[in-house]
Amino acid sequence: MTHYKQVFDAMIKEVNKVVIGQDKVVEQIIAAMLCDSNVLLEGYPGVAKTMMVRTIAQLMDLSFSRIQSTPDLMPSDVTGTYIINESKGKREFEFQPGPVFANIVLADEINRATPKTQSALLEAMQEKQVTSGNTTYELELPFFVLATQNPIEQEGTYPLPEAQLDRFLFKIKVGYPSFDDEIKIVDKYTSVIREHKLKPMFSKHHLISLQGITRQVPIANDIRERAVKIIAATRVNKEIIQYGASPRASINIILAAKARALINGRNHVTLEDIREMAFPVLRHRIILNFEAERKGMTTDDAVLRILEHVK
Amino acid sequence: MKGFIDAIREINFTIDSIILFNTLLNAVIIFLAVYIVLLLVGLQPLYALIPSFLYLVVHLYRGITKSKAVIVEERYDKLKDKLRTAVDNIQVENPVVDSLQSEVVSQIKEVEVASFINTNKLSYNILVAVLLCFAIIFLTVFGIKFFDISAVFDRISNPFSIVNRGGASDIEGSIMSASEGGSIDDIYGEASVASLGDQNLDIQIKSITQEISVRDIKDVEPRQFEEVFPNEIFVESAETCLECGYQGFGPAEQELIKNYFLKTTQ
């Protein structure tokens, strides 16, 4: 199992050559990929969200596409559409796959797309297939959607409804780098124009097998029960939480803890894994009540309070 | 996997044995302590079996039902979370669980039985048990008793006992009832005075030293009363019943005999 730790450490180190100071974010993105699930990245502009995802796609030898969401983006712009193809004097409709037909799809500022377009992307996320007309097209595995949101400039946006937010495994906050890291970034990107060519570290087949191994990581009964208690506590704590997390969150937190254990080269899940994964799993799944918001509490504060109370 | 199962069985057996031993030792100490208390207050000492048995059952149940993996993990950090996880997933077969079980088996070899035994506490408990035993022997030999609860219970349960210390009127009343046709055996006092539990105490009264020797228990030998009797007996018998002899007793003689038995019970 230590071999896996070496592989993932090397991968994070490789990403670090391009994106500096976001090791924890990269680890969580890799964990989400091991769980075969999707991620919502929230961060201010210019913190290297797109670059991070593109770099990870290169290292895993996965095809990558980017969708810049705008209010006029149509569902067919995402899924693909039929176009008339004329050949040998014949005209026929031919399906032109959209950008969703990639292994990693980065949907930038997904909250700017209309609900109709959001739902087209979300169907692909959930079903791993696309329906156009009467035909259903399977998406190539592995398939991930990494959607981004800007915490500012919320005017004219279409916030994702809670039911659809629940389909994202993690909501990862991409913060600003530290001062020292920012110095390194400045040095790296102001000296010479470089093209970072990274060699793939493993293939998509390896990734698929790693996804299977992730689910095989065992968890102790009491740790499993603690995880479910944490999720259940979000539903009963009415002092600060108006709506708690669903049972899907229980599945996701345990799966994420298993992925974290594998990344750290362990063959078992610890309580620390559950605690660490509780934040990205629950951040977008709980809705604070008015009193908590009035006090300036964030969802992370609510999750921390629940973790402290659940024994 | 078989090796792992065997290792877990061995650990469970070892820890269960240690728990059983400790619980038994503590139960013995409780028994001895309660035995002393009951001895000092005059109650049946064998009742000490009840609390010690209850302690044994409760603590044994708690100890055996506690997860042995947790007990081992508390002492060995290396096995923290691993042993518990491996035990909970003992039925699962996949490469990750297999690697976990192999790792646990290799680390379990470092677990020593001695680490589960607190030698200081064990030595202390054994010492306490020995001291309690000596205390019981001491108390039994010298018959030390703070107070006799059983006598209090007897008095409460038999308030109208003929042996009780009533006033002179009580004595007269009993004498009158005896003289008015009551059985001559009544003047000899309560038969229970001469019994110990369910066993009649056949004792030999040494007329010279007036000592009662518990050890000398044997059948009462018939004796020829050739001692000199008090003058009062001859005088009264001459005055009141010349024809009675020693076959019948007058009221005064009855009073004398009753006083005798009363004074022996005091």
Interface residues (C-beta under 8 A of the other chain):
Chain A: M1 I213 Q216 V217 P218 I219 A220 N221 D222 I223 N267 H268 V269 T270 L271
Chain B: D81 K82 R84 T85 A86 D88 N89 V92 N94 P95 V96 V97 S99 L100 E103
